[in-house]
Amino acid sequence: MRMSLQKLSCMVRVFPSHRFLSPYGWPWRLLSDGLQAKFQAQSNGSAPDYKASCHMTHLPHPSGIYYGDSPLNYSFTLLLLELILVVATIHIVRFLLKPFKQPRIISEIIGGIIVGPSVLGRNKTFSNYVFPDNAIFVVRNIGIMGFMFFLFVTGVKMDISHLKRAGRKHLYMALIGVIVPTVATTIVALITRKDMDKELAKFSTIGGIASNLGITAFPVLYPVLKELNLLSSDVGRMAITMAIISDAVAFIMTFIRRAMEWIVEKTPQGQLVDQSYVIVILLGVFVMGFLTDMFGLAIANGPLWLGLIIPDGPPLGSTLVERSETILVELLMPFTFAMVGLYTDVFAMIEFGWSNLMPLFAMVVTGYISKFVSTLLATFIFELPVRDGVTISLIMSLRGQIELLLFVHWVDKKMIQQPSFTLLVLLTTAVTAILTPFITILHDPTKPYMVNKRRTIQHTPPNSELRIVLCIFYSENVAGLINLLEVSNPTISNPFSIYALHIMELIGRAAPVFIDHQLQEVPPKYSSPETMNALKIYKEMRGELVKVQSFTTLAPKRTMYQNVCEMAIEKKATFILLPFHKDRIENVRGTELVRHNFRTVNVDVFEHAPCSVGILVDKGDLAVNTVVGSSITHSRHHFAVLFLGGADAREALAYADRMIGNLDVSVTVIRFLSHNYEGDDEMEKKLDDGLVTWFWVKNESNNRVVYREVVVKNGEETIAAIQAMNDESYDLWIVGRKHGINPVLLEGLSDWSDSQELGVIGDYVSSVDFSSTASVLVVQQQILRG
């Protein structure tokens, strides 16, 4: 076959045929006199057995499949195919393993193994077309880049100050969990050393494997704990602290640290870091990887150290994580696991023989068992509950990305061979896959919020303190929440204790943050002056009627509700008050600003709260004593209670009863009854009748209270009755969320609801379609659990 010289150049990749190749450098060279000399030496028996392979390179622009040109002959299109294949395989495996509570890393490792020589790669046609030699070179180098950026981002999130705050309990438990398995593994290795191959039998190899089995790497724990919603739990926080201690590295990089602090100082508060600084730092990841590799260290050490010296959290740490994490997880890491899969070959392990693998297997199993047992004994020594002790021991035994990187490094340094690498990967996958479901079974992060004592407004004795957890997501929430508290009528005999919790999303750091403003100074990067000033002014104006304590917490979105519930438990709160995730835009009628970040938080709080919960849809018409504005005005407010029955409706009515003590408030209560009492729950109706009767007897002579009853046959009539009331005379609608409502009253409406946290009726009266300027308070009475 004749070919144009413009389209063909012979590229030769030279490597020993017996060596398992490293991803750190695949030597591609043009055929030269030097290579010819090597081949001549090989033929004379004076050099190792080398193989040469020729590959055709093409013009940069393919003709296309319609001209008979295969896209697999071009590196970019082939790379896209490989990415699609790996990502699709990982997602399919993840979907299949989801019912078994498996973390993401298990799906990623298995997906990589599937595309490697153990499964699909066993087929020569598949290997030749999808993963030819020149493509493997690219995959493995991108895979190493994935490891580098993974450790860099993890280093950015790590908070070394945990070491300073760690108590002796954490320190001793971490040390015991490292020393015991390291020593036990070393002893087993020395006993079985005579049966090892010569590479594994080296003391340097034994020491590296033993120390790895003793250490629990923070980058491994963090993604698993985050996936299991354990970051904000006591067990999760303790495990993170112990991991950081066992993973601590001494280093001095003063100049770079000072440069990072200078970038932070140059960035105005509340603004993003300049793009040029971000680019320079991300390029620095490659520089640090090159330097550590040049000095013979693992290539990912440099990126990890660089990440550690970058200030975590906003503005720098959070910006770097936001800009790089999506690309890392969705683009680079699939190639990383493909690289691991291409190294893994179960058939090579079988051919190698079990007897040759037995010493390594004994070392690894000894390390795993001794790690679990030693950590468990340490928890018993420090008198942790048995269940928590077992959970922490399981968490500290998890394996993941760091181990995989070390295995690759050991192959590169000829410490282990491909069969040993395969065994280590399979054991790593097995131990994490087995332990993770047990962790979820043993530790339910919501269990502490299951209380059987009544913490409701309805059951709070008269003339007693009302304790409220006030949740703030944005400074814009504060005015509406304070105005609601003000019209809720705090008095000398019924004072409010308000625990204001400013909730921020955890970005750019791993460990959650909790700040008590009375005991700690709030770092500027976490402060919200508008919020704190508004609360301070309100507290000063109300004097003895209101006590306010302020807190700030940073947590992942999935665990924010745990901080709220934990605060409610600790402070023995009766009521949690939340802002809705939609805000009205000033001067633009019928338009809302949607903040999806916190929608799931509200839903989870309703699901797990240890007390009653209210959510305020603020439309700006509640200002009575406006403490956030420039003046104080007194105005009459008219509130409507839509009483559809059930526990939530009773709690809403009890809250409205407190408001009636405010002389500026008038209340209209509309009770909805089904025609001929169809669908009524007898017990719920008795409870409703009792509370409504008490309320009316108490307020019958009060001309600011109106009570009416409406009989309806279905949901359509319920909506029609509510719409008939919408005459712009109300400033606030108060409704129960959902529990105990007669289904007949909502018949035909269940599919209409969009915001489940508001319930059907709450969602309707707060919607743009209802065209009301009145705010909405949706109330849920405490659900007794456990």
Secondary structure as UniProt FT lines:
FT   HELIX           5..7
FT   STRAND          11..13
FT   STRAND          15..16
FT   TURN            17..18
FT   TURN            23..24
FT   STRAND          28..30
FT   HELIX           33..43
FT   TURN            44..45
FT   STRAND          50..51
FT   STRAND          54..55
FT   HELIX           65..67
FT   HELIX           71..73
FT   HELIX           75..97
FT   HELIX           98..100
FT   HELIX           104..115
FT   TURN            117..119
FT   HELIX           120..122
FT   HELIX           124..130
FT   HELIX           133..157
FT   HELIX           161..165
FT   HELIX           168..191
FT   HELIX           193..195
FT   TURN            198..201
FT   HELIX           203..214
FT   HELIX           218..227
FT   TURN            228..229
FT   TURN            231..232
FT   HELIX           234..246
FT   HELIX           254..266
FT   TURN            269..270
FT   HELIX           275..294
FT   TURN            295..296
FT   TURN            299..300
FT   HELIX           301..308
FT   TURN            314..315
FT   HELIX           316..327
FT   HELIX           328..332
FT   HELIX           333..343
FT   HELIX           346..352
FT   HELIX           354..381
FT   TURN            382..383
FT   HELIX           386..396
FT   HELIX           401..412
FT   TURN            413..414
FT   HELIX           418..442
FT   TURN            445..446
FT   HELIX           447..449
FT   TURN            458..459
FT   TURN            462..463
FT   STRAND          466..472
FT   TURN            475..476
FT   HELIX           477..487
FT   STRAND          496..505
FT   STRAND          513..516
FT   TURN            517..519
FT   HELIX           524..526
FT   HELIX           529..542
FT   HELIX           543..545
FT   STRAND          546..555
FT   HELIX           557..559
FT   HELIX           560..570
FT   TURN            571..572
FT   STRAND          575..579
FT   STRAND          582..584
FT   TURN            586..587
FT   TURN            589..590
FT   STRAND          592..594
FT   HELIX           596..598
FT   HELIX           599..608
FT   STRAND          612..617
FT   STRAND          637..643
FT   HELIX           647..659
FT   TURN            660..661
FT   TURN            663..664
FT   STRAND          665..674
FT   HELIX           675..677
FT   TURN            678..679
FT   HELIX           682..699
FT   TURN            700..701
FT   TURN            703..704
FT   STRAND          705..712
FT   HELIX           715..725
FT   STRAND          732..736
FT   TURN            739..740
FT   HELIX           743..746
FT   TURN            747..752
FT   HELIX           756..758
FT   HELIX           759..766
FT   HELIX           768..770
FT   STRAND          775..780
//
